[in-house]
Amino acid sequence: MIQRKIVTSISAVALLGSMGVPMAMAQSDDMELLEEVVTVGSRVAPRSATQSPVPVDVITADEISKSGSSDMLEMLKGSIPSFNVLQQPISDAASIIRPVNLRGLASDSTLILVNGKRRHRSSVIVFQGGGLNKGAQGPDISVIPSIALKQVEVLRDGAAAQYGSDAIAGVMNFVLKDDAEGGNVEVKYGQYTEGDGDTTTISANIGMPLTSNGFFNVSAQWNQVDDTVRSSASSRDLALIADGVEDVPSPSMIWGSPKIEDDMTLFINAGLELGGDKEAYLFANHATRTADGGFYFRPPNGRQGVFTWDSNRLIANVDGNCNLATGPAGTGNPDTDPLLAAIIASDSCWAVNEMYPGGYTPRFVGTVIDSALTAGTKGTFNGGFMDEWGYDFSFGIGRSQSKFGLNNTINPSMGPESPQNFDTGSYIQQEKTFNVDFSRVFGDTSVAAGWEWREDSFEIVAGETASWKAGRYSDLDNVISGDPDPNNSLAVFTVGSHGFPGFHSDSARQYERNNFALYGDIEHQVTDALLVGGALRYESFSDFGDTTNYKLTFNWSLMDSLALRGSVGTGFRAPTMGQSNVVNTQTTNIEGFGLMNVATLDPLHPVSEALGGKALSPEESESFTLGLVANVGEVDVTVDFYHIEVTDRITVTDSKFLDDATRASLPSDMPAADLIGTLTHFNFFTNDFDTTTQGVDVVATYSTDLFSGSADFTAAYNYNETEVDKYTITSDWDVQRLEEELPNHRATFTWAQYWGNLSGFLRANYYGEYLAIHADDSSDAITGDSAITLDMEVGYDINENFALKVGASNLLDQEPMRYTGANGNPDPSWSGAWYYETSPFGINGSFWYAKANYRF
C-alpha cells in the first residue's frame, strides 16, 4: 500500500525527534497509523496526528520510489504539491544544484534535516536559477538516494523558533533506514521518448547487526544520466552555414538537461544500545558527481570583446607590425570576408575566428563533492537532579565543495596563446554544529530546552591563472578595435575564460562565522480537548548580532472526528557566508545590451559600495496558520491556511552599469582590479524587498477494497500566492517572476491498486497557469497554459525476493509551452529552443523506465 500518512505534528513533536527521544514511526500498512507520531516539529513530548498543532506529511520510501527519475527532487515533486523544482537548461552552476521551493519561497527558506539533525547547505549559490531562487544557497538534497530512506517528513509550517535560521517556509526531515538485517539491490534503466537522456541507476542497501544491541545500515548508489537536447539549429545557425562559415555547431545551443557522470553516493546509519535506556548513534555520507552542460553560443561575427567591438572586427596586434585597419565584421567566411582573409594571411594580425571559425559554445563542467558526519548519544538520566530528563548530545560536520570548469572556450585577452579548457576554481562550504538538548514530561506538561553552537565557513579557491589572467591583448597598445574613443580602456579583448571567468587569486579567501542559540519548548494539555504550546529561541551571530523568535500553537478537538489547529510565530533567515562574500562572473542576458559578462561582488567591495552596496542583515518573517483535521468515514482530510510575511528578503541586484565617472573614483588596488577594469556591469547581494505569501493546503486519503483487491487513494491540493509588498533595487521583471513564475494552483491525485503479487499506481499531476520565460528575457514572456501530466507504474513480485516494475513519468507526453521567440516568431532567431524552460513539469517529455529489485 502507499504509506503516505497525514500527520500533523510540528509544534509538539519535531524538537523531541531531533533530541532522540524514542518515538514510534508510521511504518505498517494499517491506516490506523494516522495516530502515530513523527520526528519533526517540536522539541517536547510526541503527539498523535490528530492532536498535533501543525501539519506534517510523511512520504514513505515506497511512494518516493514510484518515479522514473533517479533525482530525489523529481521524486518528491510528485508527492508534495507545494514542493516545486525547475529544470535549468542553461544557468551556470544552477544546472548542478537545482534549487527547490516549498510554499513558493526560495530554496534556502526551507530547513533540511537528516535524522532530525541540521543538514549543511550546498556550496553552490544560484545566480540564474529564476527570479524566485535568485541568489539562494540551500542544501543539496539530490545527493540523498531514495534507497537510503525510511521516510521523508515534511513540516508545512515555519519553525525558526525550534530550529533557527532557514525554517521560514517549513522543514524537511530525511529519515534514514535503520534495519539491522536484510536489504535490497535495484537496477533501473530509462529513456525519454525523444531517444535521449538514457539513465542507468544501480543502488543497494544492506542492514547488519552491530553486536547484538545495534544496527549498521549502508546504502550506495551509482547513477549515470545522458544529456537531453530540446533545441535545433536556429535561423542564425542556418544563416552562418548558408554564408559558408566553417565549423558552425548545429544546434549551436543545447537546451535540455545536463549530462551527469560518476554520480556515486554512500550513506551510513548506525545505532548502538548502551544499556539503561541509553544509546549512541552515527550517520554519515560521501557523494560525488560531475555535471556537463551547455552555455550560450558565441557567433563568429557578433560577440563583443571576443570577435568584435562596436560591430567592427577585433584584431590582435601580435608583434606590433599589424598594419590592418579594422572594419565591420563580415560574414565570417574568409572567401567572402576580405578583412578576415587578410587577418588570417598575416602573421602579425590575429582574430579569434582563427581558433573558432564557426563560433563556439562553452561547456560548463561542475564536480560536487559532498560529505557529512553526525554522531551523538541520547537517553534518560537516572538519579540526581536531572532524574528522568531525556538528553541528546550530538556533533555534526558537513562539507560541500563545488569544482568548476569551462571547456571549449578561450581567454580572449591571451589571444592565440590561450588554452581552450579551464579550471575556474571552486567554492567550499563547511558547517559544524554541536547540540545539547533536554526534555521531560511533568503530567500534562511537556518541556524541552537546549543549546546549539554552529560554525559556518565559505571558501573561494582561485582558478588556474589562465582562467582569470589579463593577457597582453587587454592592453589597447596590442589591439586594433576600431573604437571611436581611443581612451576607452574597455575596447579590448575580454579578460578571463569566456562565459565563466575563473576566480581571481585576489579573491581567494576563507570567511567564517559562528553563532550560538538557547531555546525552549513547552506544551500543556489544558483539557482533554485542548492542547497549547509555545517555543522561544534566542540566537547570537558573530557578524551581525542577535535575534529572538517565538511560536505559539494549539490543537482543539471539537469532537472525535474534527479538530481545529493553528500556530503563530516569527522567524528569520541569516544571510549565508557565501551571500555575504561571494565573487563570481557569469554570462547574463541584459535587456538593451544582450549577453554580457556580469561580475557579482561582495556587498562591501568598493565597486558594490559605489553602486549602493552595504552589509547584509537577516530576513525576518511573521506567520500564522489555521487548519482543520477531520475524519469522515474512511476519509481523512486536513485543510490548512497559511500566511507568511517576509521582510528584508535577500536577493542579487540587477546588473548595474559602472559609468566612467564612478569607475575613476575607485581605488586602484581593489581586489581583481585587472578583471574589473574590463567589465561594465556588476551586481551584489542586498536586503531589498518584502513579500506576503499565503495559500491553502488540502490533503485527503482513503482506503478501500476495489476490483477484488485493495486500493489507496490520495488527493492533495495547494493554492499559493506571493505578492511583493515593497522593493527598491529589485526590478519590475524580477517582481513579476517572483509573483507569477510558479503556478498558483497545484494538485495531485494518486490511485494505488494491489492484487497479491501484482500492484500498480496512477498519479495525475495538475499544474495551473504560470509565467513562461525563456533565457530570462522579459520581451517574449507569456502566460503558460495549465496542464495535466500522468505518471504510471506496474509491478509484479515474481517471488518473495525478486520484483520487476515498469512505468512512465509524463505518460502521455504532455508538451510544455512552445517557445516562439519575440513577436510570435515561429523560428527563434538566436536560441533554437523548442520550449519555455520554466515549465513546471520540465521540457524533456515522456520518460519510460524499467527496474528490477532483489530483496534479501
N, C-alpha and C positions, 0 to 999 in steps of 0.2 A: 504494500500500500504506500501511497505517497504520504510521508510522515511530516508534512508541513503542519505545524501547530499554531493556533492563535494564542500566543501568550502575551500577557500584558503587564510585565514586571520590569520596571527600570528603577523606580524610586526606592523599592524595598528589597531588591534582590541583587543588583549588579555589584554593589560595593562588597557584599559578603562573598560573591563569587570571586572577585579579584583578591580577596583575602584568603581564599581557600577553605572557607567553612564548608563542610560536606553538604552537598545538595543533590537530590535526585534529578536525573535528566530525562527529558522526554525522548524515549527510545523505542518502545514497542509499537505494535500495530493497533493497540487498543485506543480508540478515540477518547476514552476517559482520561488519557494522559494530558488532556487540556488542563487538568488540575495540577500538573507537575510544575516545577519551577525552573528558572534559568539562571545563568551566572552573570548577567549584566543588568545594571540598573541602579542598585543602591548598595550601600556598604553595611547593611544591617540584616535582620533576620529574613529568610526566604519566605515568599508568599505564593499562594496558588495563583493561577492565571486570573481567575475572576476577582481575586482580592487585591491584585496589584494596581497601583495608581496610574501607570503609563504603559504604552503598547510596545511589545517586543514580538517580532516574528521569529520563529525557529524554522530554518530550512535544513532538512537532513541531507546527508551525503547522497542518499538515493535520489532525491529530487534534483540536487545540483548536477549530478552526473547525466541527467536527461537533457543533454545538449550536445550537438555535434562539435562544438568548439572545444579546443584544448585550453582556451583562455578563460581563467576564472571570472573575469569581468563579464564576458558574454553569458556565462552560466548563470550568474546572479541576476543579470538583467531580465532574464526570462521568468524569474521568481518574485522579484520585488518591483512593483510598478513605479514606486517613487525613486528607484535607482536607475540612473542613466549613464551611459558611456558612449562616446562618439569615436568613430574611426578617424585617424588623422593621416590622410594620404601624403601630403607634403607639408611638414610642420616641424622641422628640426627635431629636437630631442623628444617632442611630444609623441612622435611615432614609436619611441621606445617605451615610454611610460605613459600609457593612455590615461588621461585624467577621468575621474568618475564624479558623479553628482548624486547626492541624496537630498530630496525635497528642494531641488532647484538651487542649492547653494554650492559654492566652489568645493573642489575636491578636498582641500585642506580644512574644510569646516566639519568634516566627519572624522571622529576619532576611531582609530583601528586598534583592536586588541587581539592578542593571541593568548588563548587560555586565560583570559581576564587580565593580561598584562599589556601595557602600552607598547605598541609596535613603532619602531623607528621610521622616520619619513625617508622618502627617496632622495637621492642627491640631485635628481633632475628637477629643474624649475621650468614650468611650461610658459613659453613666450608666445607661442602661436597655437594654443590649444582651444581657441574660441574665446568669445567675449566673456563667457561665464567663468572659465578657468584661467583667464589671462593672469599670469604671474603666480599661479598656485604651486605649492610644493607639498604634496601629500604623500602618504606611504604608497608603496608599490605592492598591491595585493595580488597582482597577476603572477608573482613568484610562488604563491601558495598553491600546490597541486591539490585537486579535489580528492585524490585517493588518500591524502593525509588527514582528511577532515571527518570528524564525527558529526558535526553540525555547524551551522552558522547562525548566530543570534543577532538580529538587527533591532536595535533600540531606536524607535522613531520619536525621539524627544531630546531636547537639549540636556546635557549632563555635565556641564563645566563645573558645577558645584561639587560633583562627585569626583570627576577625573581630571579637571583642569583644562588647559588650552586645547582647542580644536573641536570640542564636542558641541558646537553650536547647532548643527543640523541633527546630530544623533551619534550613535555608537554602533560599530560592527565588531562582533567578537567571533573569532575563528577558533573553534574548539577542536583540538587535535585528537585523533584516535588514541585510546588507552588500553587496547586489548593486550592481554598477556599471552595469547596463543592465537594460532590461525593466521590467515592472511589471504591475499589475492594478488593475481597478476592480470593486467589488462593490456591488450594491444588494440589500437584503434587506427583506422585509416579513413580519410575522407578527401573529397574534392568538390570544388564548385562546378556547377553545370556549364560554366564558360570553359572548363577544361584546365583551370589553373588553381593555385592555392593548395596544392597537394599537401596534406597534413598527416604525419605519422607520429603517433604517441605511444610510448611503451612505459607503463607505470607499474609499480609493485608496492605492496605493504605487507609487513610481517610483524606479528606480535610475539614477544618472547618473555618468559618469566625472568625477573631479576631477583634471584634467590626464590624462596617460597612466599615472600611477602611483597613482591613488587612486580613491575612490568617494564619492558623496554620495547617501545614500538618504533619501527623505522619505515619511512616511506621515501620512495625515489621515483623520479620521472625524467624521461628523455623525450624531447619534442623537437620536431623539425617541420618548418612551415615554409612552403614556396610562396613567392610574392604573387600578387594578382595585378592585372592590367585592365583598367576600365577607361582607357583612352585610346585614341587613334591619331594618325597624322593630322595635324591642323592645317588650315589653309596657309599659314606661314611656312610650315614644313614643306608643303607641296610647292609653294612659290619658289623656295630656295632650290628644291630639286629641279623644278622647271627651268631655273636660271643656270643649271649645270653645275651648281656648287657640289663639291665632293664631300663624302662622309657626313651627310646630314643624318642624324639619328631620327628614326621614324618608328613609332612616335617619339617626338623629342622629349616629352614629359610623361612620366608614368604616374597616373592617378590610380591608386589602389593600395592594398596592404603591403607593408614591407616584408622582406624575406627574414625569417627567424632561423638562426643556425645555432648549433651547440647549446641548446636550451636544456640545461641539466639542473635538477633540484634535489636536495636531500633534506629531509626533516626527521628529527628525532624527538620523541616524547617519552619520558621515563619518570617513574614514581616508586618510592620505597617506603613501606610502613616501618616506623621506628619503634612501635610499641607504645602503649599508654596514650592512644589517640593522637599520635604524632606521626608525621611523615615528611619525607624530603622529596623534592621534585626538580626536574630539569627538562628543558626543551630547547632545541637549537635548530638552526638551518644554515645551509650554504647553497647558493644558487648563482648560476652564470648563464648569460645568453647574449647573443650578438644579433643586432638588427641592421639590415642594409636596405635603405630606401632612397627614392629619387628626390631631386631638387628641381628648381626652376631652370629652364633652358636658357643658355646664353647664345643668342643668334650671332652669326659671324659679321653682321653689318649693323648691329644696333645695341650693343651693351656698353654704356658709358663707363669709362675708366678701364675698359678691357680692350674692346675692339675700336671704340670711337670716343670722341669728345666733341660735344655740341654738333653731332651728326657728321663730323669730319673724321677721317681715318686717323687713329692714334698710332704714331710711329716712334719706335725706339731708335735713338741715335747711338748705335753700338760703339763706334770708335771715334766719334766726333767728326766723321767725314761724310755723314749722310747729307746730301745736298738736295734731297727731295722736299718739295713744299706739299704740305698736306692738302687735302681736298675732300669733297663729300664722299662718304662711304658708298661704294658702288654695289654691284651685285654679289660680291664675294667670290665670283668665278674669275680667276686671273685672265681667262681667254676673252672676257668681255668687260673686265675692270682694269683699265690701263695702269691706274695708280697702284693697285695691289700687285700687278705683274712687275712693275718697276721695283717695288719693295722687295719682292721675292728674288729678283735678279741681282740686287745689290747686297754685297757682304757687309756694308756699313749701315744698312737700314733693316729693321725687323718689325713685324706685326704679329700679334697673337694668332692671326689666321695661318701662319706658317706651322704652328703647333696644332691648331684645331681648325682646319679649313672649313668644316661644316658646322662650327659652333660646338658647344659641349654642354652636358648636363651633369653637374656634380652628383656624386653618390655619397649620402651621409651614412656613416657607419658608427654604431654605438655599441659598446660592450658594457653590460651591467653585471657587477659582482656584488651580491647581497649576502650578508652573514649576520647572524644574531644568536645570542645565548642568554637564557634566563635560568636562574637557579634559586631555590629557596627552601624554606621549611615552614610547616604550618601545623597547627594542632590546638590543644587546650591546656592551659595551666592547671595544675593540680596542687592546691595548697598555697599558702602565702596570701599576700594582699591582692594578688591577681587571680585568685582561685576562681575557676570556671570561666575565665575570659578566654576567648579564642584569639589566636595570633597568627600572623603570616608575615614572615621576614623574607624579602626577595631582593635580588640584584640582577639587573639585565644590561646587556650591552648590544648595540646594533650598529652595523656599518654598511653603508651603501656607496659604492664607487661607480661612477659612470665615465668610461673612457670614450672620448670622441675622436673620430677620424673623418677625413674628407678625401674622397678619391675622384679621379677623372676631373681634375680642376687645375688651377695654376695660381701662383702668387704673381700677378701681372707685373708688379714692380721689380721682380727679378728677371723679367724678360726670358730670353732663351735658356738661361741658367736655372730656371725654376723646375723643381720636381713636380710631378703630377698627382702624387698621393701624399697625404699629410697626416701626422699625428698632431691633433689640435689641442691636446691636453685633457684634463679630467676634473670632475668635481668629486669631493668625498664628504659625505655626511655621516657623522658619528654621534651616537647618543648613549649616555649611561644613566641608569635610573636605579635608585635604591628606595624601597618602600618598607615601612614599619606600620602594620595595621593591627587593630584590636577590635573585638566585638563581644557583646554579651546580651543575653535576653533576661530581663527582670519582669517576670509575669507577663503582663500585656504590653510591656515596653521593650523595644529593641534599640540598642545603642551601638555605635561604632565610631572609632576615631583613628587617625593615623597621621603619619609624617612622610613626606616624599622629598627626595633630593634628586635633581636632574642636572646633567651637564650636556650641552649641545655644542658641537663644533662643525664648522663648514670650511673646507679647504679648497682652494683653487690651485691646481697643478698646471704649470706652464706647458704649452705645446712645444714641439720641436721648433728650433729657431726659424726655419724656413716658413713656418705657418704664420708667423707674425712679423717677420723681418721687413724693414723698409729697404727695398733694394735700390740699386742705383737709378732705376727709372721712375723713382718717386721724386727725383730732382728735375726741375724744369730745364736745367742745362743739358740733360740727356734725353729730352722728349721733344718731339715736334707735334704739338697738339692742335694748332690752329685756333687756340682760344683767343678771343678778341682782346682779353685783358691779360697782358704778359705778367702782371703782378699777382694774378690769381694762383696761389700755390696749390689749388686743388686740381688744376688742369694737367694732371699727370696720371700715370698708371696706378690703379688701386693697390693698396698695401694688404698683404695677408692672403692666406688661402681663400680663394674667392668663393663666397657663399657662406662660409663659416670660418672667419679668421681665428687662428689659434690664440690661446690665452697668453698674453704678453708676460715676459719674465717679471716686469714691474708689478704685475697684478697678482702674481703667485704669492699666496699667503694663507695662513690658517686663522680663523676667527672663532672665539669661544665665548660661551655664556653659561652661567649656572643659575639655578633657582631652587627654592625650597618652598614647600607648602605644608600647611596644617589644615586638617579638615575633620569634620564630624557629621554624623547622621543620627537621626532619631526617628523612630516610628512608634505610634501608640494606638492600640486598639481601644478607642473610646467606648464603643459599644460593640455588640456582636455584628452590627451592620455598618459601623463607621470606623475607617482607618485613616489616620492623618500622619503626615511625616514632614520632616524638614532636613535640609542639608546646608552646611556653611563651609566655605573654603577660603582661606587666606593664602595668597601666593606672592612671593617676592622674587623679582628678577634683577640680575646684576647690571643690566644695561638700561632698563627704563623704569624701574620702580616696582610698586606692588599693586595688587588688585584683590578685592574681596567680592565673592559671589555667593548667592543663596538660591535655594529651591524649596518650594512648598508643594506638597502633594496630598491627594485624598482619594479614597475609594469608598463609595456609599452604596451599599447593597439595598436597592429599593424593594426587591423581592428575590426569591430564589433564582429566578431566571433573568434578572435585569439588574445591572449595576451602573452607577454613574461614576466617572473618574476624571481626574484633571490634575494639572500642575501649573505653577507659575514660577518664574525664576529669571536669573540673569546669567550671562555667560561672557566669555572672552576668547579671543584667539590672538596669541602673541605673534608678532612678526618673526618669521624664521631667520636664522643667521644667514641663510642664503639670500633671502629677500633684502636684508639689510646691507649685504656686502658683495653681491654677485657682480661679475663683469662678463659681458657676452656681446657678440656681434652676430647678427643674423640677417638674412635677406627678407625684406618685408615689402609688401605691396602698398605704396603710399599714394593716396589719391592726388593727382596732379603731377606726380613725379614718376610713377611706375615702380618697378622693382628696384629697391635701393638697399645698400648695406646700412643697417642701423645699429648703433652701439648702445647697449644697456650698461649703465654705470651705477655705482652705489650712490644712494641719495645724498651723501656728503662729499662726493667727488667735486672738484672745482667746476667742472662743466655742469654737473647737476645743480649745484648751488646757484650758478649763474642763470640757470633756466627755471629756478624756483624750488629746488630740492631741499628737504630738511629731514631730520631724524624721524624714523618711523615710530609709531605708538600702537598699542594693541587695538584690534577691533573689539567692540563691545556689543552685547546683544541683550534684549529683553524678549521673553517669550511666554506664551501660555497655551495650554491645550485643554480641551474638554471633550470627553468621549463617553460612549455607551458600550457596555458589554452585554450581549443578550444571547439567550438560548431559546430558540423557537422549535420545539420538537427535536428533530435530529439536526437542525441547522444551527451552527454557532456563528454569530456575527459580531464584529466590532466596528464602530464608527468613531473616528477621531478627527476633530477640527484642530488646526494649529495656526498660530500667528507668531511670526518671528521678525523682530525689528533689529537690524544690524547697523551700527553707526561706525564711521571712520573705516570703512572697508578698504583693504589694501589692494592696489592694482598697479599695473605698469602704465605709465603715461603714454599718450600717443606720441608718435615721433615728432620731435621738436627741431626746427631748423635753427642752426647756430649761425647767426649773421656775422659779418666781418668785424663789426664794432665790438660785439661780445667776445669774439674769438681773440681779438687783440688785447683784451683786458685779462686774459687767463695767464696764470704763471707758466713760465717756460719749462719748469722742472716737474710738472704734474705727471702722474703715472701714465705710461704708454703714450707719451706726447707725440711720438712719431706716427703712431697709428691714428690717433685722434685728429692729427693735423690733416689727414686725407679724407676725413668723413664730414658730412654736412648735417646728418640727422642723428639725434640721440634721444634716449628715454631713461626713465628711472622709476623706482617704486615710490609710491606715495599713499598716504591715507586721504582718500579723496571723496568718497560718496557714501550715502546712506540708502538702505533698502528696506522694504517691507515685503516679507514673503508669507503667504497664507494659503491654506488649502485644506483638503479633506482626504483622509484615508478610509477606505471601506474594505474589509476582508471578511469573507464568509466561507465556511467549509460544510460539507455534507457527505455522509457515507451511507450506502445502501446496498442491497442485493439487486443485481441487474444482469439480464441476459445470462442467467444460470451461473453467474459469478458474482464478484463483489466489485464495487465501484466507489471511488473517491472523487468528489468534485470540489474545486477551489476556485473562487472568484475574488479578484482584487482590483480595486479602482483607486486612482489617485488624481485629484484635481489640485494643481499647483499654479500659483500666480505670483510673480515677483514684480514689484514696482520700485523704480529708482526715485527716491524722495528728494534727494539733493545731490548735486555734483558740481565740481569746479573745473578740474582739468580733464576729466573723462569726456570723450567726445560723444556727440549725439548718436553716432554709429555704434559705439560700444554700449551705450544705454539701450539702444534698440536690440542689440544682441542679447544683453542681459535679460531683457523683458520678454523676448519672443523666440529665442533660438530653440529652446526646448518646448515640446508640446505641453499645453496646459492640461490636456486630458491624456491619461494613460491607463490601460486596463489589461488584465489577463484573465483568461478562463481556461482551467485545466481539468481534463477528464482522464482519470487513470482507471484502467479496467484489468481485472485479474481472473484467469481461469486456470487454476492449478499451475502447471509449468509454463503457461502462456500468459504474457502480460503485454500491455501497451498503454501509451498515453498520447493524447492530442491536446495541444495548447494553442489557443488563439490569442494573439497579441494585438491590441488596438493602440494606435498612435494618432493623436489629434494633429491639427494643423501646427505648423512650425515655420520659423524663418529659414528659408532655403538660401544658403550662402555658398559662393564659390570663391576661393582664394582671398577671403576677407575683403571682397570687393562690394561696396555698397551700391554701385551703379546698376547692377543687374540682380540684386537680391529680390526674391519673390516669396509669396506665401506658399509653402509646400502643402500639398493635399494630405488629408488624413488617410490612413491606410490600415489594413489588417494583414498580418502575416500568420502563418500556421507552422507549428513545429510538431513533429511526429516521431514516435519510436515504437518498435515492436521487438519484444524479446522472448526467447524460448530457453528454458532451463533443460538442457539435454539430460543432465543428471544433477545430483546434489552438489557437484563440484564445477561443472562446466556449463556456461551460458553464452548464447550468441544474441547480438542485438543489431538491428539496422534502423536507420532513421534519417531524418532530414530537418534542417533548420531552414525556415522560409520555404516550406514545402512547395508552394505554388509559384515560386519565383516572382514574388511581388516586386515590381520595379520601382525604385525611388524616382523623384522628380528629375526629369531630363534637363541637363544644362544646355541652354540655347545661346548663351552669350548676351551681350548688351543689345537692347532693342529687339530681342527675339531672334537674333541671327542664328539660323539653324547650324551654322558651321563656325564654332568658336575660333576666332582668328589667331589666338595665341596659345591655347592650352590643349585643345583636342580632347578635353574631358567629356565623358558621357553624362555625368550626373552632378548635382549639387552635393557636396560631400558632407553637409550637415544632416543628411538623412538620419533620423533617429534609429533606423534599423539597418544602417550600413548601405554600402553601394555595391557589394560583391554578389548579391543574388542568392540563389538556392545552393545549399551545401548538403551533400549526401555523404553518409558515413556508415561504416560497419565496425563493430568491436566484438572482441572475444574476451571472456573473463573466466579465469580459473581460480576457484576458491579452495583453500586447504585449511 
